[in-house]
Every structure is written in structure tokens, then in C-alpha cells.
């Protein structure tokens, strides 16, 4: 299945306010999709609906062809790294992952594999309280990978990473996508997003105003595209929305 995550005419209202309005786009295998927009644009609500944490009022969110709640064990379909995800400071990295692995029925071999994937094997028995923010981000990513999902949903994953860590993350996400996975990535770091994403979706006030491939790292200036989109919102059409789900 090429489209691992589909938003199909999705709307969400809280009280009398519409926070997401008829949103349609897809996250496809082999691609890294950047979801951008100012605070309050609907990004968090869309992510929550994709992960079964909020319901839709209209439309459907399909994860590998069915709603999140219809997956017997969703962690094998989607791995999640949220900016607000908590890690117990007194636990070691290995203990944290062991608890997560037991919860989803994953064995010790997979635990050790994800520690190696994110470069934390050497510090796996250190307490999380001694970790830098970047190391905590890597541990969060390791947790997301435990179930061997085909889709990753990552909220600000580059926060706290030094330049070497950001370069490692770019390489990791590219390899993940090239192996047939898909990534939905939110970030406020436009320069970094330009270097990693294949497709860009920009939201404003609950509407998709841009949905298009980003041709290459030498292609469109993402910052200029974003600022132009914020300043000039088309009345009835999405800018370049040719791969949104119909």
C-alpha cells in the first residue's frame, strides 16, 4: 500500500470553533512529509486524530487502510515521537525500553536492535536524568521503533540535537523511507525541513493551503514558500495539491 496514512475530508470542532476543516492529504511509503503551520493551525489536532487520541467530526483518517482503533496492535503500524512525551528520569534507557517492549509484546533482541539503531547502546544502562535533550530524543525515537512500524509520526524530533545529531537524524529518516517506510514530520525549523522532506503540507486556520512535493534540497525555498503561503491564501484551492487523497 503506497498511502500509509490518509486524511480524507477530515474536520474537527471544539464547541463552536472549527479547528480542522475538510483536510485531505496522504503520507506515502518512500516519502518524508513535512506538516507545517503556525501555532493553532490544526497540526496537533491532525496528529491526535491519526493516533486515535481524538475523533473526527467529519471525514476519515486511515492508517494502512483502516482507522487506528481497528488495528489490533497499532504500534506495529505506526511509531510515535511526541514533543511532550515523558521519560522517567530515574530509569535507565534499557529499563525504559524493556517496559515498553513488554507492553507491546516485543522481545529483548528487538530492544537491543533499536538501541543500536539510535546510537544509545553504550549508554543504555545510564539513568535518563543524565541524558542531554538530544539523547532523550534518540530514546524517544527508539521507543517509537520497537514495534517495527512502517510509519513514523514525529513531532519536533530535531529538538535538542547538535549538528552531528541532526545529520544523523536526516540519514536515519532517509534510510527508513528508502526501505519503504513513511514519515510524517512536524517542525518549526524550516531550514532543517528543507534538507529532509520530500513533500510539504502547510496548514493555516485548519485548512490545507499547500500540498506539494518539495523537488529537492536545491529546489524551492521552503521558508519563502511558507511565508508566501501565510500571506496569500487562495480562496478555493490548495497550492499544488496534486497528491492529496480524493
C-alpha positions as CSV (number, residue, x, y, z in Angstrom):
1,X,0.0,0.0,0.0
2,X,1.5,3.3,-1.1
3,X,-0.5,5.6,1.1
4,X,0.3,4.6,4.7
5,X,-1.7,7.5,6.2
6,X,-4.7,9.2,4.6
7,X,-6.7,12.2,5.8
8,X,-9.9,12.2,3.8
9,X,-12.0,15.4,4.1
10,X,-11.4,15.5,7.9
11,X,-13.0,18.1,10.1
12,X,-12.9,18.7,13.8
13,X,-14.7,21.1,16.0
14,X,-14.4,22.0,19.7
15,X,-17.5,23.7,20.9
16,X,-18.3,26.3,18.2
17,X,-14.8,26.5,16.8
18,X,-13.7,24.5,13.8
19,X,-10.0,23.7,14.2
20,X,-9.6,21.4,11.2
21,X,-11.8,22.0,8.1
22,X,-12.1,19.4,5.3
23,X,-8.4,18.4,5.3
24,X,-7.2,15.9,2.8
25,X,-3.7,14.7,2.2
26,X,-1.7,11.5,2.2
27,X,1.6,10.3,3.7
28,X,3.1,7.8,1.2
29,X,5.7,5.0,1.5
30,X,9.2,6.0,0.5
31,X,8.4,9.7,1.3
32,X,9.0,12.0,4.2
33,X,6.2,14.5,4.6
34,X,6.6,17.8,6.5
35,X,3.5,19.2,8.2
36,X,3.9,22.9,8.8
37,X,1.8,25.7,10.1
38,X,1.7,28.4,12.9
39,X,0.5,27.6,16.4
40,X,-3.2,26.9,16.3
41,X,-3.3,25.9,12.6
42,X,-4.5,22.4,13.4
43,X,-1.3,20.3,13.2
44,X,-1.6,18.9,16.7
45,X,-5.3,18.0,16.2
46,X,-4.5,16.1,13.0
47,X,-1.7,14.2,14.7
48,X,-4.0,13.3,17.6
49,X,-6.7,12.1,15.2
50,X,-4.1,10.0,13.3
51,X,-3.1,8.3,16.5
52,X,-6.7,7.6,17.8
53,X,-6.3,10.3,20.5
54,X,-9.2,12.4,19.1
55,X,-12.1,11.5,16.9
56,X,-13.1,13.2,13.7
57,X,-16.4,15.0,13.4
58,X,-16.4,14.5,9.6
59,X,-14.2,12.5,7.2
60,X,-11.9,9.6,7.9
61,X,-8.3,9.1,8.9
62,X,-7.0,5.8,7.6
63,X,-3.8,4.1,8.8
64,X,-2.7,1.5,6.3
65,X,-6.3,1.2,5.0
66,X,-8.2,1.3,8.3
67,X,-8.8,3.5,11.3
68,X,-6.2,3.4,14.1
69,X,-8.6,1.8,16.6
70,X,-9.3,-1.1,14.2
71,X,-5.6,-2.2,14.5
72,X,-5.2,-5.0,17.0
73,X,-1.7,-3.7,17.9
74,X,-1.3,-0.2,16.4
75,X,2.4,0.1,17.5
76,X,3.2,-2.3,14.7
77,X,1.7,0.1,12.2
78,X,2.9,3.5,13.5
79,X,5.7,4.6,15.8
80,X,5.2,7.9,17.6
81,X,7.5,10.5,19.0
82,X,5.6,13.4,20.5
83,X,7.4,16.5,21.8
84,X,5.6,16.2,25.2
85,X,6.5,12.5,25.7
86,X,7.7,11.9,29.2
87,X,10.7,9.8,30.3
88,X,11.2,8.8,33.9
89,X,14.5,10.4,34.9
90,X,15.5,7.7,37.4
91,X,15.1,4.9,34.9
92,X,17.9,3.7,32.6
93,X,17.4,3.8,28.9
94,X,17.4,0.0,28.7
95,X,14.8,-0.3,31.6
96,X,12.5,2.2,29.9
97,X,12.7,0.3,26.6
98,X,12.2,-3.0,28.5
99,X,8.9,-1.8,30.0
100,X,7.8,-0.5,26.6
101,X,8.7,-3.8,24.9
102,X,6.9,-5.9,27.4
103,X,3.8,-3.7,27.0
104,X,3.6,-4.4,23.2
105,X,5.0,-8.0,23.3
106,X,8.4,-7.4,21.8
107,X,11.4,-9.4,22.8
108,X,14.9,-8.4,24.1
109,X,16.6,-8.8,20.7
110,X,14.4,-6.0,19.2
111,X,15.2,-3.8,22.3
112,X,18.9,-4.2,21.7
113,X,18.4,-3.6,18.0
114,X,16.7,-0.2,18.4
115,X,19.3,0.9,21.0
116,X,21.9,0.2,18.3
117,X,19.8,1.9,15.6
118,X,19.7,5.2,17.5
119,X,23.3,5.0,18.8
120,X,22.5,4.5,22.5
121,X,23.9,1.1,23.2
122,X,26.9,2.4,25.0
123,X,24.8,4.4,27.5
124,X,21.9,2.1,27.7
125,X,22.4,1.5,31.5
126,X,22.8,5.2,32.3
127,X,19.9,7.0,34.0
128,X,17.8,9.1,31.8
129,X,18.3,12.1,34.1
130,X,21.9,12.3,32.9
131,X,20.9,12.4,29.3
132,X,21.1,15.5,27.2
133,X,17.9,16.6,25.4
134,X,19.2,15.2,22.2
135,X,19.9,11.8,23.8
136,X,16.3,11.8,25.2
137,X,15.1,12.5,21.6
138,X,17.0,9.4,20.4
139,X,15.5,7.3,23.2
140,X,12.0,8.5,22.3
141,X,12.7,7.5,18.7
142,X,14.0,4.1,19.8
143,X,10.7,3.6,21.7
144,X,8.8,4.5,18.5
145,X,10.7,1.9,16.5
146,X,10.2,-1.0,18.9
147,X,7.1,-2.3,17.0
148,X,8.9,-2.2,13.6
149,X,6.3,0.2,12.2
150,X,6.1,1.2,8.6
151,X,5.0,4.7,9.5
152,X,6.7,7.2,11.9
153,X,4.9,10.3,13.3
154,X,7.5,12.6,14.7
155,X,6.8,15.9,16.5
156,X,9.8,18.2,16.5
157,X,12.3,15.3,16.5
158,X,15.4,17.5,16.0
159,X,14.8,19.5,19.2
160,X,18.0,19.4,21.3
161,X,20.1,17.7,18.7
162,X,23.5,19.2,17.9
163,X,24.6,19.5,14.2
164,X,26.0,15.9,14.3
165,X,22.8,14.6,15.8
166,X,20.7,16.4,13.2
167,X,22.8,15.0,10.4
168,X,22.4,11.5,11.9
169,X,18.6,12.0,12.1
170,X,18.4,13.1,8.5
171,X,20.3,10.0,7.4
172,X,18.2,7.7,9.6
173,X,14.9,9.1,8.3
174,X,16.1,8.9,4.7
175,X,17.1,5.2,5.1
176,X,13.8,4.5,6.8
177,X,11.8,6.0,3.9
178,X,14.0,4.4,1.3
179,X,13.3,1.0,2.8
180,X,9.6,1.5,2.2
181,X,8.6,3.3,5.3
182,X,6.9,6.7,5.5
183,X,7.4,9.6,7.9
184,X,5.1,12.4,9.0
185,X,7.3,15.1,10.5
186,X,6.3,18.4,12.2
187,X,8.9,21.1,12.9
188,X,9.3,24.8,13.1
189,X,12.9,24.5,11.8
190,X,12.3,25.3,8.1
191,X,16.0,25.2,7.1
192,X,16.3,21.7,8.5
193,X,13.0,20.5,7.0
194,X,14.2,21.6,3.6
195,X,17.1,19.2,3.9
196,X,15.0,16.1,4.8
197,X,11.4,16.3,3.5
198,X,10.1,15.1,0.1
199,X,6.6,16.6,0.4
200,X,5.2,19.6,2.2
201,X,1.8,20.2,3.7
202,X,1.1,23.7,5.1
203,X,-1.9,24.5,7.3
204,X,-3.5,27.8,8.1
205,X,-6.5,28.1,10.4
206,X,-7.4,24.5,9.9
207,X,-7.2,24.5,6.1
208,X,-4.5,22.9,3.8
209,X,-3.1,25.8,1.8
210,X,-0.1,24.0,0.3
211,X,0.2,20.3,-0.6
212,X,3.1,19.6,-3.0
213,X,6.4,17.7,-3.4
214,X,9.5,19.6,-2.5
215,X,11.5,18.9,-5.6
216,X,15.0,18.6,-4.0
217,X,17.2,20.3,-1.4
218,X,18.3,22.6,-4.2
219,X,14.7,23.3,-5.3
220,X,12.0,25.5,-3.7
221,X,13.0,27.8,-0.9
222,X,10.8,26.3,1.9
223,X,10.9,29.5,4.0
224,X,9.8,31.6,1.1
225,X,7.1,29.2,0.2
226,X,5.9,29.1,3.8
227,X,5.9,32.9,4.2
228,X,4.2,33.4,0.9
229,X,1.5,30.9,1.8
230,X,0.9,32.6,5.1
231,X,0.5,36.0,3.3
232,X,-1.6,34.8,0.2
233,X,-4.2,32.2,0.9
234,X,-6.1,31.1,-2.2
235,X,-9.9,31.2,-1.9
236,X,-10.9,27.8,-3.2
237,X,-7.9,25.7,-4.0
238,X,-4.8,24.2,-2.5
239,X,-1.4,25.3,-3.8
240,X,-0.1,22.3,-5.8
241,X,-2.4,19.8,-4.1
242,X,-1.9,17.0,-6.6
243,X,-1.2,14.2,-4.3
244,X,-3.9,14.7,-1.7
245,X,-6.4,11.9,-1.3
246,X,-9.6,12.4,-3.2
